[in-house]
Each structure stands twice: as C-alpha cells, then as structure tokens.
C-alpha cells in the first residue's frame, strides 16, 4: 500500500507542475486554461508578488517555471526523491503564502496549494524506495564500494 501511495504522490505532484507549466505556454485549450499564455502568467506572478519590483517579475517567473519542470522530472524519475519532495513542498508553500498575502486565503484553499504542499512534505517522509532512479544509483554506488574494497 505504501508503495502505491508513494507512486501516486510523486505522479500527482509532478503532473500538477507540468500541467501548470503547459498552461502558461498555451498548451491547454482556452476554455480550461487558467493563464493561457506567458504574459498572463507573468501578470499573475506580479499580482501575487506585489513586494517585488517589476524588473524582478520575469526572472521570478522563469525561475519558478524552471523549478517546476525540474522538480516534476525528478519526481517522475524518482531522482533524489526525498530532497525533490521537500523542495516541492517549500515551493508550493511559498506559492500558497504569496497567494494568501496578496489576494487572500480563498484562492490558495480553492486550488489546494497547501494540501499539495503537505502532500509533498509527506512524500519526503516515505523512506522506502520503489520504482525510483535512486535505487539504481544506490545499488551502483554500493557495488562500486564493494569492488573497491575487494581491490584493496
């Protein structure tokens, strides 16, 4: 059961990020889109980050988008899962707090941002590895150490 939950958490968080990124690049149909294009996404980034000067909005949008893509890929592959999950939790928490302080808490609740953040933190606590790139990396490292000790 734990394995299925871990896979579900990894997949759900990753697909959530990839869906949001696809939306800001206009890859979702207009009738289901939240932003629909990069400009609208940057306008929303500006709205929820009023404490940043306008010159910071583009870099902030690029950094957030890059982080979402990278974390989604890491979660899907199971690469550095614990660290990726914690980073995902913090990214979502920052996003939820930005929404809350700028537009009110209702949007963060309606979009389940805090729930997703909590799910990411919960994922980071599941230590058992399953269907993760981390397993291969750990096995290769332990095999290399074993070979190295036999050579010496």
Secondary structure as GFF3:
##gff-version 3
##sequence-region A 1 152
A	DSSP	alpha_helix	2	24	.	.	.	ID=ss1
A	DSSP	three_ten_helix	30	32	.	.	.	ID=ss2
A	DSSP	alpha_helix	38	48	.	.	.	ID=ss3
A	DSSP	alpha_helix	54	77	.	.	.	ID=ss4
A	DSSP	alpha_helix	81	103	.	.	.	ID=ss5
A	DSSP	alpha_helix	105	110	.	.	.	ID=ss6
A	DSSP	alpha_helix	113	125	.	.	.	ID=ss7
A	DSSP	alpha_helix	133	151	.	.	.	ID=ss8
###
